[in-house]
């Protein structure tokens, strides 16, 4: 059994996409990031960067003690290795899959996240920042669009952890929408994944955990999420 420490954000959705797709048994342990659950000592013991998601696998492949994993990309790699699912088996295909997984972790997620932050949550509107991150998000969408041309999914015919990592980060902010019209391949790919039964189930889990997710964030929640600095010794 896997304990999934989760809140319905793009990074959280990555893991429910995998778990629902593969049928691995799991239990959701909600981490309400707007209330500061991510700073509780028991959570920091498994996710020292105080970010979500994280997992604890009570049946690791080595048969040892429960194994905790933090960082969404690392969790996807771990789960793919555990199950042998959703990652190419040949060496070259695996490299491609991991390239695009880390492309999301290092680019698409952070840049789209900054676009959402400066457009939705920043206390003052800074035109340079808003324009900078919107353009970079659109540049990355163009990169993905070119990659998908002639391919059903990012690595070819098979749906992999690269797709699961990228999909939740395609235009995730309804109050700061990105123009997807120029990116026909992204739109086609996005719709195909959205229609998968496992995707529908994964998103439904998010609704169960937080029916109000995505609604206007209060000042106290913003302070918790965006006011972090170095902790005192």
C-alpha positions in Angstrom: 0.0 0.0 0.0 1.2 3.5 -0.8 0.4 6.5 1.3 0.1 9.6 -1.0 0.6 12.9 0.7 -1.4 15.1 -1.7 -3.3 18.3 -2.4 -5.0 18.9 -5.8 -2.3 21.0 -7.5 -0.6 20.2 -10.9 2.3 18.5 -9.1 -0.2 16.5 -7.0 -2.2 15.4 -10.0 0.9 13.9 -11.6 0.9 11.2 -9.0 -2.8 10.4 -9.0 -2.6 10.1 -12.8 0.1 7.4 -12.4 -1.7 5.6 -9.5 -5.0 5.5 -11.3 -3.5 4.5 -14.6 -1.7 1.5 -13.1 -4.2 0.5 -10.4 -1.6 0.6 -7.6 -3.5 0.6 -4.3 -3.0 3.9 -2.4 -4.4 6.0 0.4 -4.5 9.8 0.2 -3.2 11.7 3.2 -4.4 15.3 2.6 -1.8 18.0 3.0 -3.7 21.3 3.1 -1.0 23.6 1.8 -3.2 26.7 2.5 -3.3 25.8 6.2 0.4 25.0 6.5 0.2 21.2 6.8 3.4 21.0 4.8 5.3 22.5 7.7 4.3 19.9 10.3 7.3 18.0 11.7 5.8 14.6 10.8 5.5 15.8 7.1 9.0 17.4 7.0 10.4 14.0 8.1 9.4 12.6 4.7 9.4 15.8 2.6 12.2 18.1 4.0 11.6 20.8 1.3 8.1 21.3 2.7 6.5 20.8 -0.7 3.8 18.4 -1.8 3.5 15.6 -3.0 5.3 12.9 -1.2 4.7 9.1 -0.8 5.5 6.4 1.7 5.6 2.9 0.1 4.8 0.3 2.7 5.7 -2.5 0.2 9.0 -1.4 -1.4 10.6 -3.7 -3.9 13.5 -4.5 -1.7 11.2 -5.8 1.0 12.6 -3.5 3.6 11.1 -0.9 5.9 8.6 1.6 4.4 10.3 3.9 1.9 9.5 7.6 1.6 10.0 9.6 -1.7 9.6 13.3 -2.2 9.6 15.5 -5.3 7.0 14.7 -8.0 9.5 13.7 -10.7 11.4 11.4 -8.3 8.1 9.8 -7.3 7.1 9.1 -10.9 10.5 7.6 -11.6 10.3 5.4 -8.5 6.8 4.2 -9.2 7.6 3.5 -12.9 10.6 1.4 -11.7 8.5 -0.4 -9.1 5.8 -1.4 -11.5 7.7 -1.5 -14.9 4.8 0.6 -16.2 4.6 3.9 -18.1 8.3 4.1 -19.0 9.9 2.7 -22.1 11.8 -0.6 -21.5 14.6 0.1 -24.1 17.5 2.3 -23.1 17.0 4.9 -25.8 13.3 5.2 -25.1 13.9 5.5 -21.4 16.4 8.3 -22.0 13.9 10.2 -24.1 11.2 9.8 -21.4 13.4 11.0 -18.7 14.6 14.0 -20.8 11.0 15.2 -21.2 10.2 14.5 -17.5 13.1 16.7 -16.4 12.2 19.2 -19.1 8.9 19.6 -17.3 10.4 19.6 -13.8 13.0 22.2 -14.7 11.1 24.3 -17.2 7.4 23.9 -17.9 6.3 23.7 -14.3 8.4 26.5 -12.9 7.8 28.9 -15.7 4.1 28.3 -15.9 4.0 28.5 -12.1 5.7 31.9 -12.2 3.2 33.0 -14.9 0.4 32.1 -12.6 1.9 33.7 -9.5 2.6 37.1 -11.1 -0.7 37.1 -12.9 -2.9 35.9 -10.0 -1.2 36.2 -6.6 1.4 38.9 -6.6 0.4 41.8 -4.4 1.3 44.2 -7.2 1.0 43.8 -11.0 4.5 43.9 -12.4 4.1 44.1 -16.2 7.7 42.9 -16.9 7.3 39.8 -14.8 3.9 39.0 -16.2 5.1 39.4 -19.8 8.3 37.5 -19.1 6.7 34.4 -17.7 3.8 34.4 -20.1 6.2 34.5 -23.1 8.4 31.8 -21.6 5.4 29.6 -20.9 4.3 30.0 -24.6 7.8 29.3 -25.8 7.7 26.0 -23.9 4.3 25.2 -25.3 5.8 25.6 -28.7 8.7 23.3 -27.9 6.1 20.6 -26.8 3.9 21.3 -29.8 6.9 20.6 -32.1 7.8 17.5 -30.2 4.3 16.1 -30.5 4.1 16.5 -34.2 3.8 13.0 -35.7 3.6 11.4 -32.3 0.6 10.2 -30.3 2.4 11.0 -27.0 5.6 12.6 -26.0 7.8 9.5 -26.6 5.7 8.0 -29.3 2.8 5.6 -29.2 2.9 4.9 -25.5 1.6 7.0 -22.6 4.4 7.5 -20.1 5.4 9.4 -17.0 6.6 12.2 -19.3 3.0 12.8 -20.4 1.8 12.5 -16.8 4.3 15.1 -15.7 3.5 17.6 -18.4 -0.3 17.3 -18.8 -1.3 19.0 -15.5 0.9 22.0 -16.3 -0.8 22.9 -19.6 -2.7 26.2 -18.9 -3.6 25.4 -15.3 -4.6 28.9 -14.2 -8.2 29.7 -15.3 -7.7 33.3 -14.1 -4.5 33.7 -16.2 -5.2 31.6 -19.3 -2.6 31.0 -21.9 -3.5 31.1 -25.6 -3.4 27.5 -26.8 -4.8 28.3 -30.2 -1.4 28.3 -32.0 -0.5 24.9 -30.5 -2.7 22.4 -32.3 -0.7 19.3 -31.3 -0.7 20.3 -27.7 -4.5 20.7 -27.8 -5.0 17.3 -29.5 -2.7 15.6 -27.0 -4.2 17.3 -24.0 -7.7 16.3 -25.0 -6.7 12.7 -25.5 -5.2 12.5 -22.0 -8.2 14.3 -20.5 -10.5 11.6 -21.9 -8.7 8.7 -20.4 -10.7 7.0 -17.6 -7.8 7.1 -15.3 -7.4 10.9 -15.8 -11.1 11.4 -15.0 -10.7 9.3 -11.8 -7.5 11.1 -10.8 -9.2 14.5 -11.1 -12.2 13.3 -9.2 -9.9 12.4 -6.3 -8.8 16.0 -6.1 -12.4 17.1 -6.0 -13.0 14.7 -3.1 -10.0 16.0 -1.1 -10.7 19.7 -1.7 -14.0 20.7 -3.3 -13.0 24.4 -3.1 -9.6 24.0 -4.7 -8.9 26.6 -7.3 -11.1 29.3 -5.7 -9.9 32.7 -4.5 -7.1 32.4 -2.1 -7.3 34.4 1.2 -4.5 36.7 2.5 -3.6 34.2 5.2 -3.2 31.4 2.7 -1.0 33.6 0.5 1.1 34.4 3.5 1.6 30.7 4.2 2.3 29.7 0.6 4.4 32.7 -0.6 5.9 34.2 2.6 8.5 31.5 3.3 12.1 32.4 4.0 15.0 30.7 5.8 14.0 29.3 9.2 15.8 30.4 12.3 18.2 27.9 13.8 
